[in-house]
Amino acid sequence: METGLVASLAAAGRLGLAALRSRTPLSRLGSPGDIADLALFLASDVSAGITGQVMVSDGGWSADGFGVIASAAAGR
């Protein structure tokens, strides 16, 4: 998720954004707007048939096997 904390860590050289993006199938980090869009969808009538689900909004990160974040940090 591209947040202020992530930006601060990247600016300090403690996190490699390029490595994180390349490891994510959508080739980008999620945004707070992505979460808001999911919440809006779930609050709408079009999601009336959805029950008992775990919704993941991670750009494909979990589908790719939860790679070790340390490997992304090493790609500074």
N, C-alpha and C positions, 0 to 999 in steps of 0.2 A: 504494500500500500504506500503510495507516494504521499507522505505527510511531512510536516515540518521537522519531525525528529529524523526521518530518513534523509532529508535534505541536509540537516546539520551534520549527521554522521558522514555523509558523502563529502561535504565541504571540508570536514576535518581529516579526510583521507582514511576514515575508519571503515568505509563501506564502498564497494565498487558497484555503482549503479549500472554500468555497462554489462557487468557480469550477471547481475540480477535480471536485467532485461533480456539478455541472451538466453537465460535459463528458463524463461517463462514463455510458454507456447504463443501467447499473443504478442511477445516481444515488447511489452510495456508493463509498467507497474500499474496496479489499480489506483483509482482515485476515490476520495470520499464520495464523489458524485456517483460512482458505480454502486456503492452501497445504498445511497439514497434512491437510485433507480430501482434496485431490487426491493427495497422497502415499499416504494410506491406501487410496484407491481403486486406485491403480496397484499397490500391494503386495498387493491382495486377489485372490482367485480370479476375481471377476467381470470383471477386466480382462485375463484370459488371452488374449483374441483381439486385443488392441491391441499392435501392433508398429510400429516406425519412425515414430512420431508426435512432433510437437512439441506439447506441451500448454501452453496459455496460460490463466492464471487472472488476468485483469486487468479483470474487470467489463465487458468490451466495449470497453475503451480502444483496443486494436489494430484492432478492426473499424471503429472510427470514424475511422481514418486518422492516428493518432499526432499529434494536435494539438500545437502548440508549447507547451511547458510555460511559457514566458515569458508567454503570454497568460493562463494560469491565475494566474501570480504577479501579473500586472497587475490581476487582479480582486479584489485584497485588500479 
